[in-house]
Amino acid sequence: MWQRGLNWAATLLVGTFGLLWVGVVVFADDSPPWMRVTQIVFGILLVGWAVQKAVTLILDHA
């Protein structure tokens, strides 16, 4: 029971962090373009992992 709740908490934390990361990079970063693209890809990977983990958690429960 606790582990399932902690899994959801971690998934939400990583997904939220990924979205915030992309937002900061897009709107507030003055890095070179190649670095911005790299950071945006990293943020998208974090969000993608969170979505995949959420789907796994939902399907394992059913």
ZIRA-V685346 format. One record per helix or strand. SS is the DSSP state (a for helix, b for strand). FROM is the first residue (numbers start at 1). TO is the last residue. If there is no record, write none. Layout:
# ZIRA-V685346
ss: <SS:SS>
from: <FROM:FROM>
to: <TO:TO>
This chain:
# ZIRA-V685346
ss: <a:a>
from: <2:33>
to: <28:61>
